[in-house]
């Protein structure tokens, strides 16, 4: 878990995004990939469902964006949830799959970020999945930005891909394959 970080406090009009790659190795419902949680206050979880579906769930478990199942396993897939201030969008492999008009408040000064775990009701952990390149931030992504991220990064997940990160600073500025 990551301790509380105010950068992850999103009010009803904050523009934000969550982007990651996942490889589901088999069917596994209620598989928590990412969550921001505390026993009280506003929370969210991204949870895998049957046949490789994904759902963004808000406080109390209400589904806000749902990316439908496609039964594709043992392959790296790119997922993005983004909020433009009035609407949440869910993408798979650069394609818009879900929209939801929402004004959810995810401000919670006690919440921690969890990768592969959701501590609600005793907790559950990610099984049968692998994750990579998890990014969370403020500033909503446009459809073109999501598509470009997918197209640029999918090369790293191609069979027999060989990737090298170049640069002389701690900031990654270019990726070559």
Secondary structure as the mmCIF struct_conf table of DSSP 4:
data_model
#
loop_
_struct_conf.conf_type_id
_struct_conf.id
_struct_conf.beg_label_comp_id
_struct_conf.beg_label_asym_id
_struct_conf.beg_label_seq_id
_struct_conf.end_label_comp_id
_struct_conf.end_label_asym_id
_struct_conf.end_label_seq_id
STRN STRN1 UNK A 2 UNK A 2
HELX_RH_3T_P HELX_RH_3T_P1 UNK A 6 UNK A 8
TURN_TY1_P TURN_TY1_P1 UNK A 12 UNK A 13
STRN STRN2 UNK A 16 UNK A 24
BEND BEND1 UNK A 26 UNK A 26
TURN_TY1_P TURN_TY1_P2 UNK A 29 UNK A 30
STRN STRN3 UNK A 31 UNK A 37
BEND BEND2 UNK A 39 UNK A 41
STRN STRN4 UNK A 44 UNK A 48
HELX_RH_3T_P HELX_RH_3T_P2 UNK A 50 UNK A 52
STRN STRN5 UNK A 54 UNK A 58
HELX_RH_3T_P HELX_RH_3T_P3 UNK A 59 UNK A 61
STRN STRN6 UNK A 63 UNK A 67
BEND BEND3 UNK A 74 UNK A 75
STRN STRN7 UNK A 76 UNK A 83
BEND BEND4 UNK A 85 UNK A 86
STRN STRN8 UNK A 87 UNK A 92
TURN_TY1_P TURN_TY1_P3 UNK A 93 UNK A 94
STRN STRN9 UNK A 95 UNK A 101
TURN_TY1_P TURN_TY1_P4 UNK A 109 UNK A 110
STRN STRN10 UNK A 112 UNK A 115
BEND BEND5 UNK A 116 UNK A 116
STRN STRN11 UNK A 117 UNK A 118
HELX_RH_3T_P HELX_RH_3T_P4 UNK A 120 UNK A 122
STRN STRN12 UNK A 124 UNK A 125
BEND BEND6 UNK A 128 UNK A 128
STRN STRN13 UNK A 129 UNK A 138
BEND BEND7 UNK A 139 UNK A 139
HELX_LH_PP_P HELX_LH_PP_P1 UNK A 140 UNK A 142
HELX_RH_AL_P HELX_RH_AL_P1 UNK A 143 UNK A 153
HELX_RH_3T_P HELX_RH_3T_P5 UNK A 154 UNK A 157
BEND BEND8 UNK A 158 UNK A 158
TURN_TY1_P TURN_TY1_P5 UNK A 159 UNK A 160
STRN STRN14 UNK A 164 UNK A 166
BEND BEND9 UNK A 168 UNK A 171
STRN STRN15 UNK A 174 UNK A 176
#
